[in-house]
Amino acid sequence: MGRQRYNPIENHGVIGDLHTVALVAMDGSIDFMCYPHFDSPSIFAALLDDAKGGCFRLAPTFEDVRHRQLYMPDSNILLTRFLSQDGVAEVSDFMPIQELGHQHDLVRRAKTVRGEVQFRLLFQPAFNYARSGHRIEQREGEVLFFSDGPDGVALRLRSPVPLKIIDGAAHAEFILPETETATFIMEELRPAEESRSSHPDYARDAFKETMNFWRAWLRRSTYRGSWREMVNRSALALKLLVSRPHGSIVASPTFGLPEDIGGVRNWDYRYTWVRDASFTLYALNRLGYTEESARFMDWIETRCEQLDEHGALKIMYTIDGRSELEEFELDHLEGYMGSRPVRVGNMAAHQLQLDIYGELIDAIYLFDKHHRPISYHMWQTITQMMAWLEKNWHRPDEGIWEVRSGTHEFLFSRLMCWVAFDRAIRLAHKRSLPGPLDRWLKIRDTIYLEIMDKFWDNEQKMFIMYKGGDRLDAAILMMPLVKFISPTDPRFLSTLKAIERYLIEDSLVFRYQNKKGEASWDGIHGLEGTFNMCSFWYTECLSRAGDLEKARFYFEKMLGYANHVGLYSEMLGPAGEQLGNFPQAFTHIALISAAYDINRRLEAQGMS
């Protein structure tokens, strides 16, 4: 059976080593991988150009085959199974978690379960976003690939079967009798370091060590409620997005995957957004993972030491803390199913997004409350940020959705500025820390009253997206989640009804309201799907408002939109297909938060 040009986004599982991630399709093809770090150039990007992007395929040659893909329980080790009348075969994939030194190994093991199976291998790297050529050196049992580009990456592919070099790629066809295996190892070639993968027991030992790592990590979770399997899978997905060397957290490990098939909404999410990372810490703290919070706090404290002269924080950084994220287009790639341009970098890094201060200071407040007291130096940094926010909270900005149609005075930005002042005041009181509390209290209350006055549409009986506007915004769902307003306040319940009327289709929630006949108001051509994070926010709002049966019903319906291994991208398209970068941290964060809240309320009522 011929292979379709582009594997659907949702037809992938992910593996990783806390340095980078690879997307493994159900047909045995690794279609996407940046290497050796999250924000390094890609070496495999067939998802963005099937002809030029590069891939690593390992699969049986069955004509008529059914595919199954699953994770080994409580781990990020992936098993892809091929079922045919001619036999049964498996390919297991993982990236070893190495304590000392790191050669970013990718281990693929082919196995025949039943019958005698012919496998086909294609190892076709495309270095530097498929912009650079490479040279090849073939040795006994291995092939070396050296990039010609500025990335300077060199790869070693170890193989137990003979490899042929054709057009810059390694090919092989081999037969495995029943129960036999063949293991292939890709690693970064570092001449000055001894490779451990040459040891005959390396793959077996690395498998055990990696399995033990993931299972030990998951055992630290304190969550024991309903939907535990999905909550655990979300936690494992979030952990894959944490940079082990730095403690930073990427929003997603991919770039260029479209929010609109054939459209231009194709962004690069391989960076650390202060907003996304702060929400990630909130979700992991819910599950008892404090080590990740401590590492991120160390990372963000260093960023705070690099505030500009006025005390402002950047909205996003590279994983190692740089703030220059120049956006450019890879014109030579056709994009996923023709979705162009493929963008690298992110111009939104230069935007003003005032909400980040609320998310960050809320995360710091929770860290101080549940983990360890912050340092005096960190408090000084907070007061410096707050001094900047005192003068700038009222400014129009691009908001949480990073619009490119100009700035507005967004409700969500005002809301999170209120959170920033509120949590800073709480932190100061709790720890008896010095600060201009009278000023902060006055500004906090001023913001509160302005939201209630200037962002309330009395005619439509709803809160509005931005001052002077008349449209809805799903970010309004955060109002009770950050304890700005009671979830049973008549104003919020009326707004919730309006959101259900204009933004929701069954359990699926759009980010914002496009008026009839309007292509898009956000300055970007094309429309988008429903936003998975907002859908989970909606279920949590229902739970907090006391409508537990409805909250549980829609939450469980949303669980049904996960892919076959429990992962979510950013959005769902018209046919329920996954769209946008994959997997996306925001969605899994919101899933954990909603599950936690719904479960505790069900347990309190004896309904779980």
C-alpha positions as CSV (number, residue, x, y, z in Angstrom):
1,M,0.0,0.0,0.0
2,G,1.5,3.4,-1.0
3,R,2.4,5.9,1.6
4,Q,0.4,9.2,1.6
5,R,2.5,12.3,1.2
6,Y,1.8,13.8,4.6
7,N,1.0,11.9,7.7
8,P,-1.8,13.7,9.6
9,I,-0.5,15.6,12.5
10,E,-2.5,13.5,15.0
11,N,-1.0,10.3,13.6
12,H,2.2,10.8,15.6
13,G,3.5,9.9,19.0
14,V,6.5,11.8,20.5
15,I,9.7,10.7,22.2
16,G,12.4,12.8,23.7
17,D,15.4,13.1,26.0
18,L,14.7,16.4,27.7
19,H,16.9,18.1,25.1
20,T,14.8,17.6,22.0
21,V,11.8,15.7,20.7
22,A,11.1,13.5,17.7
23,L,7.6,12.9,16.1
24,V,7.1,9.3,15.2
25,A,4.2,8.5,12.8
26,M,2.1,5.4,12.9
27,D,3.6,4.2,9.7
28,G,7.1,4.1,11.3
29,S,8.4,7.4,9.9
30,I,10.1,10.0,12.0
31,D,8.8,13.0,10.2
32,F,10.0,15.8,12.5
33,M,13.1,16.4,14.7
34,C,15.2,19.4,15.6
35,Y,18.6,18.4,16.7
36,P,20.4,18.3,19.1
37,H,18.2,20.8,21.0
38,F,14.6,22.0,20.8
39,D,15.5,25.2,19.0
40,S,18.3,23.7,16.8
41,P,17.7,23.5,13.0
42,S,15.7,20.5,11.9
43,I,17.4,17.3,10.6
44,F,14.0,15.6,9.8
45,A,11.1,17.8,8.6
46,A,9.1,15.6,6.2
47,L,6.0,17.0,7.9
48,L,6.9,20.4,6.3
49,D,8.1,19.1,3.0
50,D,7.7,15.4,2.1
51,A,10.3,15.6,-0.7
52,K,13.0,17.9,0.9
53,G,12.4,17.8,4.6
54,G,14.2,14.6,5.5
55,C,13.0,11.6,7.5
56,F,14.0,8.3,9.2
57,R,11.6,5.5,8.1
58,L,11.7,2.0,9.6
59,A,8.8,-0.3,8.8
60,P,7.8,-3.7,7.3
61,T,7.1,-3.8,3.6
62,F,3.6,-5.3,4.1
63,E,1.2,-4.5,1.2
64,D,-2.0,-4.6,3.4
65,V,-1.3,-3.4,6.9
66,R,-3.1,-2.1,10.0
67,H,-1.2,0.2,12.4
68,R,-1.3,0.5,16.1
69,Q,0.7,2.8,18.3
70,L,1.0,3.0,22.0
71,Y,3.3,4.1,24.8
72,M,4.8,1.5,27.1
73,P,2.9,2.1,30.4
74,D,3.9,5.1,32.5
75,S,6.7,6.1,30.1
76,N,7.6,8.0,27.0
77,I,8.8,4.9,25.2
78,L,6.8,4.4,22.0
79,L,5.7,1.1,20.4
80,T,4.4,1.1,16.8
81,R,2.8,-2.2,15.7
82,F,2.2,-3.4,12.2
83,L,-0.6,-6.1,11.7
84,S,-0.9,-8.0,8.5
85,Q,-2.0,-11.4,7.1
86,D,1.7,-11.8,6.3
87,G,2.9,-11.3,9.8
88,V,3.1,-9.1,12.9
89,A,5.9,-6.7,13.5
90,E,6.9,-3.9,15.9
91,V,9.2,-0.9,16.0
92,S,10.0,0.5,19.4
93,D,11.4,4.0,19.7
94,F,13.0,6.0,22.6
95,M,15.7,8.5,23.4
96,P,17.8,7.5,26.4
97,I,17.9,9.8,29.4
98,Q,21.6,10.1,30.1
99,E,22.9,11.4,33.4
100,L,26.5,12.2,32.3
101,G,27.5,13.5,28.9
102,H,24.9,13.5,26.2
103,Q,25.1,12.3,22.6
104,H,21.3,12.7,22.0
105,D,20.8,9.1,21.0
106,L,17.8,7.9,19.1
107,V,17.2,4.1,19.5
108,R,14.9,2.2,17.0
109,R,14.4,-1.5,17.4
110,A,12.6,-3.6,14.7
111,K,11.1,-6.9,15.8
112,T,9.2,-9.7,14.1
113,V,6.5,-11.0,16.4
114,R,4.9,-13.5,14.1
115,G,6.0,-14.9,10.7
116,E,9.0,-13.8,8.7
117,V,9.0,-10.1,7.9
118,Q,10.9,-8.0,5.5
119,F,11.7,-4.5,6.7
120,R,12.7,-1.4,4.8
121,L,14.9,1.4,6.3
122,L,15.4,5.0,4.9
123,F,17.7,7.3,6.8
124,Q,17.6,10.7,5.0
125,P,18.7,13.7,7.1
126,A,18.2,17.2,5.7
127,F,20.4,19.4,7.8
128,N,19.9,23.1,8.7
129,Y,16.2,23.2,7.9
130,A,16.9,21.3,4.7
131,R,19.1,24.2,3.5
132,S,22.5,22.5,3.7
133,G,24.0,19.5,2.0
134,H,26.1,16.9,3.7
135,R,28.9,14.4,3.0
136,I,28.9,10.7,4.0
137,E,31.5,8.4,5.3
138,Q,30.7,4.7,5.4
139,R,32.4,2.3,7.9
140,E,31.8,-1.2,9.1
141,G,28.5,-1.3,11.0
142,E,27.9,2.5,10.7
143,V,27.5,5.5,8.4
144,L,28.6,9.0,9.3
145,F,26.8,12.1,8.0
146,F,28.5,15.5,8.2
147,S,26.5,18.7,7.6
148,D,28.0,21.2,5.2
149,G,26.1,24.0,6.9
150,P,26.8,26.4,9.8
151,D,25.0,24.1,12.2
152,G,28.0,21.8,12.0
153,V,26.0,18.7,13.1
154,A,27.5,15.3,12.5
155,L,25.5,12.1,12.9
156,R,26.4,8.5,13.3
157,L,23.9,5.7,12.3
158,R,24.8,2.3,13.7
159,S,23.2,-0.6,11.9
160,P,23.3,-4.4,12.3
161,V,22.4,-4.8,8.6
162,P,24.3,-3.6,5.5
163,L,23.4,-0.1,4.3
164,K,23.5,1.3,0.8
165,I,24.1,4.9,0.1
166,I,21.9,6.3,-2.6
167,D,21.5,10.0,-3.3
168,G,22.8,11.1,0.1
169,A,20.6,8.7,2.1
170,A,21.1,5.3,3.7
171,H,18.9,2.5,2.5
172,A,18.4,-1.1,3.7
173,E,16.1,-4.0,3.2
174,F,16.4,-7.0,5.5
175,I,14.4,-10.0,6.7
176,L,13.8,-10.8,10.4
177,P,12.6,-14.3,11.3
178,E,10.1,-14.7,14.1
179,T,11.2,-13.2,17.5
180,E,14.4,-11.7,15.9
181,T,15.3,-8.1,16.3
182,A,17.5,-5.4,14.7
183,T,18.5,-2.3,16.6
184,F,19.5,1.0,14.9
185,I,21.1,3.8,16.9
186,M,21.4,7.4,15.7
187,E,23.7,9.6,17.8
188,E,25.5,12.9,17.6
189,L,29.1,12.3,16.5
190,R,31.5,13.9,18.9
191,P,35.1,12.9,18.1
192,A,36.5,13.9,21.4
193,E,34.0,11.8,23.3
194,E,33.8,8.0,23.5
195,S,30.5,6.6,22.3
196,R,28.8,4.3,24.7
197,S,26.4,3.0,22.0
198,S,29.1,0.7,20.6
199,H,28.7,-1.7,23.5
200,P,26.7,-4.8,22.5
201,D,24.3,-4.4,25.6
202,Y,23.9,-0.6,25.2
203,A,20.4,-0.6,23.7
204,R,19.1,-3.1,26.2
205,D,20.6,-1.3,29.2
206,A,19.5,2.1,27.9
207,F,15.9,0.8,27.4
208,K,15.8,-0.3,31.0
209,E,17.3,2.9,32.4
210,T,15.0,5.1,30.4
211,M,11.9,3.0,31.4
212,N,13.0,3.3,35.0
213,F,13.5,7.0,34.7
214,W,10.0,7.7,33.4
215,R,8.3,5.4,35.8
216,A,10.2,6.8,38.8
217,W,9.3,10.3,37.6
218,L,5.6,9.5,37.2
219,R,5.5,7.8,40.7
220,R,6.2,11.2,42.2
221,S,2.8,12.4,41.0
222,T,0.3,13.0,43.9
223,Y,-2.7,12.8,41.6
224,R,-5.0,9.8,42.5
225,G,-8.3,11.0,41.0
226,S,-10.4,10.2,38.0
227,W,-9.0,10.2,34.5
228,R,-5.6,9.4,36.0
229,E,-4.3,7.9,32.8
230,M,-5.0,11.0,30.7
231,V,-3.6,13.3,33.5
232,N,-0.4,11.2,33.6
233,R,0.0,11.3,29.9
234,S,-0.4,15.1,30.0
235,A,2.3,15.2,32.7
236,L,4.6,13.0,30.7
237,A,4.1,15.2,27.6
238,L,4.8,18.4,29.6
239,K,8.0,16.8,31.1
240,L,9.2,16.1,27.6
241,L,9.0,19.9,26.9
242,V,11.3,20.8,29.9
243,S,15.0,21.5,29.0
244,R,17.1,19.5,31.3
245,P,20.2,21.7,30.9
246,H,18.5,25.0,31.5
247,G,15.2,24.3,33.4
248,S,13.2,26.3,30.8
249,I,10.0,25.0,29.2
250,V,9.1,25.2,25.5
251,A,5.6,25.8,24.4
252,S,5.8,23.1,21.8
253,P,8.7,21.2,20.1
254,T,7.6,22.0,16.5
255,F,7.5,24.9,14.1
256,G,5.5,25.6,11.0
257,L,2.5,23.2,11.6
258,P,-0.5,25.1,10.4
259,E,-3.5,26.3,12.3
260,D,-5.3,26.6,8.9
261,I,-4.6,24.0,6.2
262,G,-3.2,25.8,3.2
263,G,-3.1,29.1,5.1
264,V,-0.4,31.3,6.6
265,R,-0.9,30.7,10.3
266,N,2.3,28.7,10.7
267,W,4.4,29.7,13.7
268,D,7.5,28.6,15.6
269,Y,6.7,27.5,19.2
270,R,10.1,26.1,20.2
271,Y,10.7,28.8,22.7
272,T,10.0,29.6,26.3
273,W,7.0,31.9,26.7
274,V,6.8,33.4,30.2
275,R,3.1,32.8,30.1
276,D,3.1,29.2,28.9
277,A,5.9,28.2,31.3
278,S,4.2,29.8,34.3
279,F,1.0,27.9,33.5
280,T,3.0,24.7,33.1
281,L,4.5,25.2,36.6
282,Y,1.0,25.6,37.9
283,A,-0.1,22.3,36.4
284,L,2.9,20.4,37.5
285,N,2.6,21.8,41.0
286,R,-1.0,20.5,41.1
287,L,0.5,17.1,40.6
288,G,3.3,17.5,43.2
289,Y,6.2,18.2,40.9
290,T,8.2,20.9,42.7
291,E,11.6,20.1,41.2
292,E,10.6,21.5,37.8
293,S,9.3,24.7,39.6
294,A,12.7,25.2,41.3
295,R,14.6,24.8,38.1
296,F,12.4,27.2,36.2
297,M,12.6,29.7,39.1
298,D,16.4,29.6,38.8
299,W,16.1,30.2,35.1
300,I,13.5,33.0,35.3
301,E,15.5,34.7,38.1
302,T,18.4,35.0,35.7
303,R,16.1,36.5,33.0
304,C,14.8,38.9,35.6
305,E,18.4,40.1,36.2
306,Q,18.4,41.0,32.5
307,L,15.4,43.3,32.7
308,D,15.7,46.4,30.4
309,E,16.6,49.7,32.0
310,H,12.9,50.4,32.7
311,G,12.2,47.0,34.4
312,A,10.3,45.4,31.6
313,L,10.4,41.6,30.9
314,K,10.5,40.0,27.5
315,I,7.5,37.8,26.6
316,M,9.6,34.9,25.4
317,Y,13.2,33.6,25.3
318,T,15.2,30.8,23.8
319,I,15.7,27.8,26.0
320,D,19.1,29.2,27.1
321,G,17.7,32.6,27.8
322,R,18.4,34.7,24.7
323,S,15.7,37.2,23.7
324,E,16.5,37.7,20.0
325,L,14.1,35.5,18.0
326,E,14.3,36.9,14.5
327,E,11.5,35.6,12.4
328,F,12.2,34.5,8.8
329,E,10.6,32.2,6.2
330,L,11.9,28.9,4.8
331,D,10.7,29.6,1.2
332,H,12.2,26.3,-0.1
333,L,9.8,24.2,1.9
334,E,6.2,23.8,0.7
335,G,4.7,23.5,4.2
336,Y,2.4,20.8,5.6
337,M,-0.1,20.1,2.9
338,G,0.9,23.3,1.1
339,S,0.6,25.5,4.2
340,R,3.1,28.3,3.5
341,P,5.1,30.2,4.6
342,V,7.0,28.0,7.0
343,R,8.3,30.4,9.6
344,V,11.3,30.0,12.0
345,G,11.8,32.5,14.9
346,N,8.9,34.5,16.2
347,M,8.2,38.2,15.6
348,A,5.8,38.2,18.6
349,A,9.0,38.3,20.8
350,H,8.9,42.1,20.2
351,Q,5.3,42.6,21.2
352,L,4.0,44.1,24.4
353,Q,1.9,41.5,26.2
354,L,1.1,42.9,29.7
355,D,-0.5,39.7,30.9
356,I,2.9,37.9,31.4
357,Y,3.5,39.8,34.7
358,G,0.4,38.3,36.3
359,E,1.2,34.8,35.2
360,L,4.8,35.0,36.3
361,I,4.1,36.6,39.7
362,D,1.3,34.2,40.3
363,A,3.7,31.3,39.6
364,I,6.3,32.9,42.0
365,Y,3.6,33.3,44.7
366,L,2.6,29.6,44.4
367,F,6.3,28.6,44.4
368,D,6.9,30.5,47.6
369,K,3.7,29.1,49.1
370,H,4.2,25.4,48.2
371,H,7.9,24.9,47.7
372,R,10.4,27.3,49.2
373,P,10.6,31.0,50.2
374,I,11.9,33.3,47.5
375,S,15.2,35.1,48.0
376,Y,15.4,38.8,48.9
377,H,17.2,39.3,45.6
378,M,14.2,37.8,43.8
379,W,11.9,40.1,45.8
380,Q,13.9,43.1,44.7
381,T,13.5,42.0,41.1
382,I,9.7,41.7,41.6
383,T,9.5,45.2,43.0
384,Q,11.5,46.4,40.0
385,M,9.0,44.7,37.6
386,M,6.1,46.1,39.6
387,A,7.5,49.6,39.4
388,W,7.5,49.3,35.6
389,L,3.9,47.8,35.7
390,E,2.7,50.7,37.9
391,K,3.5,53.0,35.0
392,N,2.4,50.8,32.1
393,W,-0.6,48.5,33.1
394,H,-3.0,50.8,31.3
395,R,-1.3,50.6,27.9
396,P,-2.8,48.9,24.8
397,D,-0.9,45.8,23.8
398,E,-1.1,42.8,21.5
399,G,-2.6,40.5,24.2
400,I,-2.5,36.8,24.9
401,W,-3.4,35.9,21.3
402,E,-0.5,37.9,19.9
403,V,-2.7,39.7,17.3
404,R,-1.0,41.4,14.4
405,S,-3.8,43.9,13.6
406,G,-2.7,46.6,16.1
407,T,-2.9,47.0,19.8
408,H,-6.0,47.2,22.0
409,E,-6.7,47.6,25.7
410,F,-7.5,43.9,26.2
411,L,-9.5,42.7,29.2
412,F,-7.2,39.7,29.7
413,S,-4.2,41.9,29.9
414,R,-6.0,44.1,32.5
415,L,-7.1,41.0,34.4
416,M,-3.5,39.6,34.6
417,C,-2.2,43.0,35.7
418,W,-4.7,42.8,38.5
419,V,-3.3,39.4,39.3
420,A,0.2,40.7,39.4
421,F,-0.6,43.4,41.9
422,D,-2.8,41.1,43.9
423,R,-0.2,38.3,44.2
424,A,2.6,40.8,44.9
425,I,0.5,42.2,47.8
426,R,-0.3,38.7,49.1
427,L,3.4,37.7,48.9
428,A,4.5,40.8,50.8
429,H,1.9,40.3,53.5
430,K,2.7,36.6,53.9
431,R,6.5,37.1,54.1
432,S,6.4,40.6,55.7
433,L,8.4,41.9,52.7
434,P,8.9,45.6,52.1
435,G,7.1,47.3,49.3
436,P,4.9,50.2,48.3
437,L,1.7,48.3,49.3
438,D,-0.5,51.4,49.5
439,R,0.2,52.2,45.9
440,W,-0.2,48.6,44.8
441,L,-3.5,48.3,46.6
442,K,-4.8,51.5,45.0
443,I,-3.7,50.3,41.5
444,R,-5.2,46.8,42.0
445,D,-8.5,48.3,43.0
446,T,-8.4,50.8,40.1
447,I,-7.9,47.9,37.7
448,Y,-10.8,46.0,39.2
449,L,-13.2,48.8,39.0
450,E,-12.1,49.6,35.4
451,I,-12.8,46.1,34.3
452,M,-16.2,46.1,35.9
453,D,-17.0,49.5,34.4
454,K,-15.2,49.8,31.0
455,F,-15.2,46.1,29.9
456,W,-18.8,45.3,30.7
457,D,-21.3,45.6,27.9
458,N,-24.6,46.2,29.7
459,E,-26.7,45.8,26.6
460,Q,-25.3,42.4,25.7
461,K,-24.8,41.4,29.4
462,M,-21.3,40.2,28.9
463,F,-17.6,41.2,29.4
464,I,-16.0,42.2,26.1
465,M,-12.6,41.4,24.6
466,Y,-11.2,44.9,24.6
467,K,-12.2,48.4,25.6
468,G,-14.5,50.0,23.1
469,G,-15.2,46.7,21.3
470,D,-18.3,44.5,21.2
471,R,-16.8,41.0,20.6
472,L,-16.2,38.0,22.9
473,D,-12.9,36.4,23.9
474,A,-12.4,33.0,25.4
475,A,-9.7,34.3,27.6
476,I,-12.5,35.8,29.7
477,L,-12.9,32.3,31.0
478,M,-9.8,32.9,33.1
479,M,-11.6,35.5,35.3
480,P,-12.8,33.0,37.9
481,L,-9.8,30.7,37.5
482,V,-7.5,33.5,38.8
483,K,-10.1,34.4,41.5
484,F,-10.9,37.8,40.1
485,I,-14.6,37.1,40.1
486,S,-16.8,34.5,41.6
487,P,-17.7,31.7,39.1
488,T,-21.4,32.2,40.2
489,D,-21.4,36.0,39.9
490,P,-24.3,37.0,37.7
491,R,-22.1,39.0,35.4
492,F,-19.8,36.0,34.8
493,L,-22.7,33.6,34.4
494,S,-24.3,35.9,31.8
495,T,-20.9,36.1,30.0
496,L,-20.6,32.4,30.1
497,K,-24.0,32.1,28.4
498,A,-22.9,34.5,25.7
499,I,-19.7,32.5,25.2
500,E,-21.8,29.4,24.8
501,R,-23.9,31.2,22.2
502,Y,-21.1,32.7,20.1
503,L,-17.9,30.8,20.7
504,I,-18.9,27.2,21.5
505,E,-19.8,24.3,19.3
506,D,-20.8,21.4,21.7
507,S,-17.6,21.1,23.9
508,L,-15.4,23.0,21.4
509,V,-14.4,26.6,22.0
510,F,-13.1,29.2,19.5
511,R,-10.6,31.7,20.8
512,Y,-12.5,34.8,19.8
513,Q,-15.6,35.9,17.9
514,N,-15.5,36.6,14.2
515,K,-18.5,38.4,13.0
516,K,-20.7,37.1,10.2
517,G,-19.0,37.7,6.8
518,E,-15.8,38.7,8.5
519,A,-12.7,36.8,7.3
520,S,-10.6,37.5,10.4
521,W,-10.1,40.5,12.6
522,D,-6.6,39.6,14.1
523,G,-4.5,40.9,11.1
524,I,-3.7,37.4,9.8
525,H,-5.3,35.9,6.7
526,G,-7.5,32.8,7.1
527,L,-9.6,31.3,9.8
528,E,-8.6,28.8,12.5
529,G,-10.1,25.9,14.4
530,T,-11.3,25.6,18.0
531,F,-8.7,26.1,20.6
532,N,-8.2,23.0,22.8
533,M,-7.0,25.0,25.8
534,C,-10.1,27.2,25.8
535,S,-12.3,24.1,25.7
536,F,-10.7,22.8,28.9
537,W,-11.0,26.2,30.5
538,Y,-14.7,26.1,29.7
539,T,-15.2,22.8,31.5
540,E,-13.3,24.1,34.6
541,C,-15.5,27.2,34.6
542,L,-18.6,24.9,34.6
543,S,-17.2,22.9,37.5
544,R,-16.4,26.0,39.5
545,A,-19.9,27.4,38.8
546,G,-21.4,24.3,40.3
547,D,-22.7,22.6,37.1
548,L,-20.7,19.4,37.8
549,E,-22.6,17.0,35.6
550,K,-22.2,19.3,32.6
551,A,-18.6,20.0,33.4
552,R,-17.8,16.2,33.6
553,F,-19.8,15.5,30.4
554,Y,-18.0,18.1,28.3
555,F,-14.6,17.3,29.9
556,E,-14.9,13.7,29.0
557,K,-16.1,14.6,25.5
558,M,-12.9,16.7,25.1
559,L,-10.8,13.7,26.2
560,G,-12.2,11.9,23.1
561,Y,-10.5,14.5,20.8
562,A,-7.0,13.4,22.0
563,N,-5.1,11.4,19.4
564,H,-4.5,7.7,19.8
565,V,-1.8,8.1,22.4
566,G,-3.5,10.9,24.4
567,L,-1.8,13.9,22.9
568,Y,-3.2,17.2,21.7
569,S,-2.0,19.9,19.3
570,E,-3.1,23.5,19.6
571,M,-6.4,23.4,17.7
572,L,-9.0,21.1,16.2
573,G,-10.0,21.7,12.5
574,P,-13.4,21.4,10.8
575,A,-13.3,17.6,10.8
576,G,-11.9,17.3,14.3
577,E,-8.4,17.0,13.0
578,Q,-5.4,18.2,15.0
579,L,-4.0,21.5,13.8
580,G,-1.1,23.7,14.9
581,N,2.1,22.8,16.7
582,F,2.2,19.4,18.3
583,P,2.0,18.5,21.1
584,Q,1.2,21.8,22.7
585,A,1.9,22.5,26.4
586,F,-1.1,24.9,26.9
587,T,-3.6,22.2,26.1
588,H,-2.2,19.6,28.5
589,I,-1.9,22.3,31.2
590,A,-5.5,23.1,30.9
591,L,-6.5,19.4,30.9
592,I,-4.6,18.8,34.1
593,S,-6.2,21.9,35.8
594,A,-9.7,21.0,34.7
595,A,-9.3,17.4,35.8
596,Y,-8.0,18.4,39.2
597,D,-10.9,20.8,39.8
598,I,-13.7,18.6,38.5
599,N,-12.3,15.6,40.4
600,R,-12.0,17.3,43.7
601,R,-15.6,18.6,43.5
602,L,-16.9,15.2,42.5
603,E,-15.1,13.6,45.4
604,A,-16.5,16.2,47.8
605,Q,-20.0,15.3,46.7
606,G,-19.3,11.6,46.6
607,M,-19.9,11.5,42.9
608,S,-16.4,10.3,41.6
